[in-house]
Amino acid sequence: MIPGLSRRQRWNATMADTWDMSFLVDQATQIQEARGNLSRHFGMLQQVLIGKHLVNFIGDDDRLAFMRMMGRLSQRNWTEVVSVTFRTPMSGEHKVALQARPGSGPMAWWLLLTENGAETARPIAEVSDGDALATEDEFAAVASAAAAGAGKPLDLSVFRAHALTVSPSGAGLSAAKHAELEQKIGETLIDNAAGGVVSRPEPGHYTLMHDKDIPADHIAGKITETAAEVGVPAATLGLSHKTEPAAPDADAAAMRDLMRNMRQSLSGRTERKPGGFMEKMKSLVGIN
């Protein structure tokens, strides 16, 4: 025991000496280096793990909180030791304690994992603040990692509920009914999402990844049933959706662009492209 340290500082110091595995990752959680007892948990060599995304080994319920932790690491704003559900081929799903330390560069971190102290560390979901639904950037990072590591085809779908894109009075709903509908649709989509993460980038729009063998029409039916249960008929809900295959090699930026294009298509909006009205006017008057 080190004299002069608080109980948590002593626990942190002990953990640093007893970690079971450690991973050097970037902000997208792509593994750059792996150390420790990998064969016990993964049944594979370190070299096989390089390039994979650590978030894909985090339990579904903890993935969003884990990505929010990564975002706070980039701001040097995370000091907690937390427990997280970790899922590996050899040891299954179990709780581990996790500690983050700065890596070799400004956007790289060592994540140290150990089974010691997992029961006494605070769950990551309690420490990470935020909505139950992901921001567009959070979702894009999780979605690109999930597509790369799924080992099977995944689809990306955007759903638009017209009743939630307008004010409660505009949809003919009370404020309470409007809020209940929004909450219930989010819960329904989380239950049907591959990886358990759903984004709501703007009111009435939801994005999720799902198995290709679970069609978007099936999920749309679940949403319509949910709306009916809270007293909102299909005609009032005004549900539409669009689906595209998720490319396994798409990075977060490409995934975010695809999501935005799909959402704009559903809403009937278009992006201003080069060669538009102002460019044509400049050409007519000879302005470069």
N, C-alpha and C positions, 0 to 999 in steps of 0.2 A: 504494500500500500504506500502511495506517495503522500507524505505529509503536506499539509497546507492546501490541498485541493478539495473542492466540493465533492459531494457524492456523485453528481453527474459527470464532473471532470474526471474523477477516478474511473467511473464506468466507461467513459470514452477512451481513456488511456488503456484500460484493460482490453476493450474491444479491438483497438488498433493492433494489439499483440496477438489476438486470438481469432482473427477473421478466417473464414473458411474458403472464401473465393473473393477475388477482386477483378474489376473490369474497368479498363480505360475506355471511356465512351465520349462521343461528341454530343452536341445538343439534341440531335435526332436519335440518340441512344445507340448509334452504330458502334459496334465493338471494335476497338483498334488493338487492344491487347487484353489477354485474359490470363489469370494466374490462380493457383490454388488447387483445391481438390475437385477438379473438373470431371474426371472420369467417374467419380461416385455419383454425381448429379446428372451429368449429360451423357456419359458413356461415349465420349468422343474426345479427340485431342484438341489442344488449344487452337491449332491452325484452322480447324473446321469452324470454330466459332467466330473467327475474324470476319468482319463484314456483316454479320447478323445483327439484328436490333435487339437490345436487351429488353425493351418494352414488351416484346412478344413473349417473354418468359414471366411477365408480371400477371397476376390474376386479374380477370376482367374487372372486378369491382374496384381495383386499385390503380388501373391504368391511367385514368384521367388525373388523379391526384399525383401519380408518379411523374407525368409530363409537366404538371404545374410545378413540381419540385425542380425539374430540369430548367424550367423557365426562370425560377428564382435563383438557381445556381449561376445563370448567366449574368444576373445582377449582383452577384456575391451576397445574396440575401437568404442564405439557408444554413442554419447551424444545428438543426435538430437531428437527433438519432431517432429513427422511426422503425416501426415494424411494417412489413409489406408481405403480401402473399406472393410466393415465388413458385413457379411451375416448371419442372424439368422432366425430361423423358425417363430418367432413372429413379428419381426420388419423389415424383408426383408433385402434388400441391401442398405446400407447407409454409408456415410463417418463418420469416427470417428478420433479423435486425439489420438495418442499412445505415451506413454512414458515408457521406460524400466528402471528398478532399480534392483540392485543386490538382489538376494534372500538369502536363508539360507545357501547355499553351493556354491562352485566354479562353478558348472554347472547348476545353477537354477536362474531364474530371475522372478521378478514380472513385468508383463505387465499391465499398467494402461490405460484404455480406457475411453474416454468421448466424448460426442457430442459437448461440448463447445470448441470453437477454431478450429474445424475441417476445417473450410473454410480458415483460415489464416495460418495454419501449412503447411509446404512444403510437397507435395506428396512423399510418400516413394520411388516411382520409380525414382524421380529426385535425391534423396540423395544416393541411393544404386548404386554403380558402377558395371560394368560388362557387358558381352555379353548378348544378348537377349535369348541365349540358355544356359541351366544349365550345370554345371559341373556334373560329374558322382556322386559325393558325394551329391551335392545339390538335384539332381534328385532322388537319392535313398531315401533321407529323405522325400521328398514330396510324392513319389510313395508309400512308406510303410504307411504313414499317410492316403493317399487317399484310399488305398485298405482296411485299417481298418475301415474307416468311410463312405465308399460309400453306404453301404446297398444294393448293387447289384453287380453282377459279373463284374469284370474288367479284361481286358487282357493286358499283357505287350508285346510289339512288338519292334523288332529291324529291321531297314531297312538299307540296304547297297547299295549305288550307286557307282558302280565300277568307273565311270567317275570321281568321286571326291576323290577316293583313290589314284589316280596317278596324275602326274603333268599335267597342261593344255595341253602341247604338247603331252604327252603320251596318252591323251584322244582325241587328235585331235581337241582341242578347243583353242580359244584365252584366254588369261588371264582374260579379261573382261567378256567373256561368262562363263568361269569357275566360277568366283566370283558371277555372276548373278544367275547361276544355284544353287549354294550353298545357297544364300540368299533366293531365291524363294522356295526351298524345305523346308527350316527351317520355313518360314511363313506358308506354306501349312500344315505342321505337327502341328504347334501351333494351327491353326484353328480347327484341328481334334482331339486334345488331351484332355482327361479328366483332368480337372484342369489347362489346358493352359500351361503346362510346358513340354518342350522337351529338351533332352540332346544330345549333339554331343561330345561323349567321344574321338573320333579320326576322322580324315578326312574321309568323305563319310559314316559314321555310325551315325544313329539317333535312339534314344530310346524314346518311349512315352507310356503312359497308354491310353486306350480307352475303351469305352463301349463294352461289349461282342456282343451286337447286331449290332455293326458297324464293320464288318469283316476287317481283315488286308488287304485282297485282294481289298476291296473297297478303302482303304486309298492308297494302292499301285497304283490303277488306277488314283487317284487324283495326286499323285506324277508324274506319267508318263504324264498326261495331262499338268501339270505345266512345265515339261521339254520340251514338244513339243511346248508350247507357247513361250519359249525362244530359240527355234530352235535346240533343242537337241533331236534326235529321240530315241526311246526305245532301239534300238540295241546299240547305243553309251552310253546311260545311264547305262545299265547293272544292273538293279534293282533286288535285291533279298530281302527276308525278312523271319523272324522266329517269331513265336508267342507262348507264354506260358500263362496259367492262372495266375493271380496275387493272391497269397495266402493272405487272409485277416489278417493272424497272422504273416506275415513275417516282421522282423525288417529291418532297413536300411542296415545292413551288409548283410543279406540274400538276399535282393533285389539287392544289388550291385553285389554279387556273381552270381546271376541268369543272370543279364544283361551281365556280362563279359563272362559267359559260352555261352550264345546265340550269342554274337558277335564273339567269337572265332570259334564257329560252322559255322557261315556264311562265315568267312574268311578262313576256312580250317586249322585253327591253333589248336594246343593242348598244354595244360599245362604240364610241366615236373612233373611227379608224383613220389612218393617214390617207389623204386623198379626199377628205370630206369637204363640207361646204366652205370652210375658211381657206383650205388649201386651194380649192378651185378659184375662189375670189382672188387670192394672191396671184395665181397663175394668170388670170384675166388682166390684172392691172400691172403685171410685170414685176411683182415683188418676189424676191427669192427668200 
